[in-house]
Amino acid sequence: MIQRLISLLVLPAAFVACGAPAAPSPPPPPSSPAPSSTAAPSTAPIAVPTDERASIVRAVDGDTLVALLEPDGADIRIRPFAIDAPERGDCGYVEARAYVDSQLPEGTAVVLVREPGQPDTDRYGRLLRYVRYAPPDGGPVLDLSLAVAAAGWAEHYDRYRVSASPAIEAAEGLARNEKLGQWAPVSAGGCAAG
C-alpha cells in the first residue's frame, strides 16, 4: 500500500532529478591561458558537491538519523527535509522510529542530497538532506521523507520549503485519507481519536 502511494506521488521532475545519481562530469576542455592582466573574472559556476554517501547507524526518531559519513567515517546527525515526526513521549514516536528502522536498518547505505538554496544544517547542527535509499524489499530507490509521510508517521514540515514539499504534502494527505500510521484510530494502533 505504501509503495503504491509513493509511486503515485513522484510528480515533480525536479524532485526525482535531484536524487538521481549524477554521471561524472567530463573534464573541462583544455584552454589556452589568458593573459593575467586582461583576463575577465570567470562566470563559470563553482562546483559544489550535491550528494554524499553515508551508512546508517540508527534512527533517533522518525525525522533524525545517526550515520557515518563516507569516506572518513565521521559521525553525523541528519534531519531529512520537509517532515516532522512525533517526538519522544508523543503518540506515534515508537512506531515512527520503528518504521524508519525497518526502512534503514543499521549499515544501510544512503545517498544524502542537498537542496540548492537551503541551509546546510538546522539549529541543532543536523545535516539537512534528502535521504535516498534502496528499500529492504529491493524496490526502486526511495526518498525517506516521502516514505515516512506516505506511511503516516510524519507530516509535512514547512520550515524549509523545498522542491519535494508538494509531493510530501500529497503523501501526508493520502496517508490521512487512508487513515495510515498516526492518522489511524487509536483502536487500530494510531493516534487519531475515533
N, C-alpha and C positions, 0 to 999 in steps of 0.2 A: 504494500500500500504506500509506504513512504517513498520507495523508489519511483512509483508511478507519479506521485505528487511532485517529486523533484524533477522528473523528466518533463512534466508539463510546465515547469517554471523557468526553464533555462531559456528565457526570452531575449534579454538584451545581448546583442552580439558582442558588445564591449566587455560584458561580464565574462562571457565564455572566452573571448580572446585574451583577456588579461591573465588567465591562468594556464593557457596553453604553453607547453614548453617551447621556448623560443629556439629557433635554429641559430647556430652560431653565426654571428655577423662576419661577412668576409672582411679581410683586412682592407684598409683604405688603399686606393690605387697610389702608386708612388707618384710623387710630385716633385718638381724641381724647387729647390729652396728659393723663397722670395727674399729680396734684399731686406735686411732688417730695418733699415731706416724708413722704407716706404711701405712696409707690409701693413695692411689693414688688420684690425683685430679680427680674430676668427669668429664667425657667426654660427659655426657648427655646434650642435647641441653637445653638452658634456655627457659622456656615457655614465649613467648611474645604474648600478645593479638593480634589477627589478624583482628578482626572486632569490631565495636562499633555500638551502636544504637543511633539514633537521630530523632528529629521531625523537619520538615521543617518550617521555619518562612517565608522566601521569597526568590525569585531569584533576585539577583542583576543584573545579565545579563545571557547570555547563558552558561557561564562557572564559575560562582561564586554563591554560595548559603550561606544563613544565616540559622543556625539551632540551636536547643537546644540539647545539648549532654545529653544522659541519663546515669546514673540515677540522676545526680546532677543538671541538667538544665543549665549548663554552655553555654553561648552564643558563638558560634563558626562560623567561615567562612570556607567554603570548596571549594577547586578547584578540580573538577573531573579530573581524569587522562586523559591525551593524547588528549584533544580537545582545540581548540581556536575558540571562537565565536566572532562575531562583538562587538566592544566596543561602548560605548555611543557616539553618533554622527555619527557612521558608518552606511552605508546601512545594514539593516537586524538586527540592535540592538534590536529594539522594537519587531520584530517578533520572534527573538531567545529567548528573555526574556519571551514573551507570550507563546511560545511553552513549555519552561521549567515550567512556572507557570501552564500550562494545565496538565502537567505530574505530577507535585509535588505541588498541592495546599497546602496552609497553613495547618499545622497539619499532613501532610503525614509522616508516619513512614518510615524511611530508615535505611539500614544497610550500614555502612561505612567500606570498606575493604582496608587494606593496601596492598601494593605490596612489597614483600621482596626485599631488596637491594635498595629501593628508599628512598629519604629523607622523613621525617615526615611532613614537611611544606615547602612552597615555600618562596621566598624572601619577600613576603608581609605578612607572618605569617599565610596564609591559610593552613588548613589541606589538604594534597594531598591524595585523596582516590578514589576508585571506589565507586559509589553511586548506590546501588541496591534498587529497589522498586517494588511494585505491582502496575501496571498501573491502572488508574481510570476505564478502561473498564473491569477490572477483569481478564485480560490475565495473562500469565506467568510472573514471576519476570524478570525485565529488568535492564540493566545497563544504567545509564543516558548518559555516554559518547557515547556509541554505538547508543542509541536512537536519540540523538541530531544530530550526524553525519549522521545517516540514513535519518533524516527528512530534511537534507540540511542546518541546521542552525549552523553548526560548521565544521571546518576542523581538520584534524589530527595535533596535536602539538607534535613535536619531541623532545622538550627539555628534557622530561623524557620518554625515550623509555621503554615501559612496555610490559608485555606479551600480552595485548589486542591490541597493536598497529597494527598488521596486520589486525585484524577484523575491527578496526576503520578506517584504510586506505581504506579497501574494501567498508565499508559503505559510506564513503565520495565519493569514485569513482562511486558507484551506484547512489548516490544522484546527482552527477554532470551529469552522463549519462542520468538520468531520468529528469534532469532539475527541481529538487525539491528545495524548500527553497530559499536560497540566490543564487543558481545556476539557478533559473528560470529567464526568461527575465523580465526586468523592467515592461513591459506591463502586466505581469502576477503576479506582486507583489514581484518579486525577485530583484536581484541586477545585473544580467548579461546584458551586452549590447546586443541588438538584440535578 
